[in-house]
Structures are given as C-alpha cells and as structure tokens.
Amino acid sequence: MSFELPKLDYAYNALEPNIDAQTMEIHHTKHHAAYTANLNKALEGTGFEGKSIDEILLNISKLSTPIRNNGGGFYNHNLFWKLMSPSGGGKPTGDIADAINKFFGTFEKFKEEFANAAATRFGSGWAWLINTKDGLKITSTPNQDNPLMDIAEVKGKPILGIDVWEHAYYLKYQNRRPEYVAAFWNVINWDEVSRKFKL
Ligand code: MN
C-alpha cells in the first residue's frame, strides 16, 4: 500500500478569482504529485511502509529528511485542498466559532493573528490554526513541517492551514503574499474546519 495523490473535490478554476486555475493545476499535478511519489520512494525499506501518514509524522524525528519533507508535503496538501471550497468564505458558526471567540476574542482578531503568522513566516512554509490540550493556537512552520510532527516547536492537530510557499501564489500575486492571504478568507471551507475541530 503506497500513498496516492488525491483527486480534488472541485475544478482547478473553481476558486477563481481568489486562487487562479493555473496555480491550482501546477500545485496539484506537479508539486503535490512529486511529494507523494517521493514519499513512497523514501519510505522503501524503512519499516514504515503501510503506516498511516499521521503515525509517520508523529515519529518523524526517527526518519530521514526526505521523509520529513515529502511526508509533510503529502499531508499538508491533502489537508489544504479540503480546507478550500468554491462555496467557502464567510464566517465560522457553531462550536468552532465559539472556540475562536474564546481563544482570540473575536473573529476579526483571529483573522489578524492568522494573517500575521502567514505574512511573517520567512521563506517557505505554512501558517496554522491548531487544536491542543490547552485549546486553539496559531502557529507556523518552515518548509513542509507541520504541528503533528514530533519535532514541531508548537504541537497540535492542524484544523486550518495556509500554504505560503511562493508556488502557492506567485503566478497571480507575485511578491504580494498579504493579498493572497486576504483572498484565502473568501474560499475557506468552514464546514471542513469545523469537522476537523470536532474529530
Ligand atoms: Mn504547496
């Protein structure tokens, strides 16, 4: 059993004008496909073939750098595609909305902190909203690391994340990462965030 590139639930142009079709297609068919193939190759002979991606990430300190980079890339993008939807945007409701208000004050305050984490992650990486034993937290990680990894500075279960590698936005936004982050709010699939929060 090896990992497979998942299909998207929507067309490459479905997130226009917030995320352009060409970026989506290259991101999925080239970047995510490469992480998936390279993860499978890197796992050969490690004894971790057939383990779940969560179990691999939880033990990442014992595994190679290619498994860290490609395993993170595989997991992060699987999550990312699901966190966006053509019918996304707006505000969260229900338990996740209550939790955001509890830990960040207001939804606006939460948006400000999350956007700041995305803007200030130097170079390539991700910004995250995570669930921890102490409640919701915002954090960011370099490269393809994520908060599930046993090496993460701030650990927790990712329930929302944004890819801030240049490959995620450069064709449309060039160096204007904050404009890309602002557009991301229009496509967030809050039903999926809520589902992950309750898991
Ligand atoms: Mn990416």
Residues whose N, C-alpha, C, O or C-beta is under 5 A from the ligand:
A	BS01	MN	D163 W165
